Amino acid sequence: MAVPPFRNLSVICAGAVPPNPQELLSRVTFSYLIETAPAAFDIVIVDTPPILEFADAQIVSARVGGCLLVTRRHEAKISDLREVKSVMAMSGGHMIGAVITD
């Protein structure tokens, strides 16, 4: 869906939370979307829930080209960040960077 004030921005909203998100993300339709979207868009961003709390993020990280870790300053523990890196590596994800927010 195009966002009117921003001519070159499109957004696909997730909608209602399905009872089986991991099953939906494992389907060929999600893989097809991830593979074909870069042909139509310069940048594709897929937002996920926290990777240590939900398997959804592990599935997505394995299918996208790179992952950007977003964390909060003074809230995230270094041990958790190391675990995120390990979980992503085990699932086939590739961390390309991190952002620390307030």
Protein Blocks (a to p, Z undefined) as FASTA:
>chain_A
ZZfklmkbccddebjadfblmlmmmpmklmmmmmmmmmmpmbdcdddddfklpmklmmmm
mmmmbdcddddehkacfklmmmmmmmmmmnopacfbdcddZZ
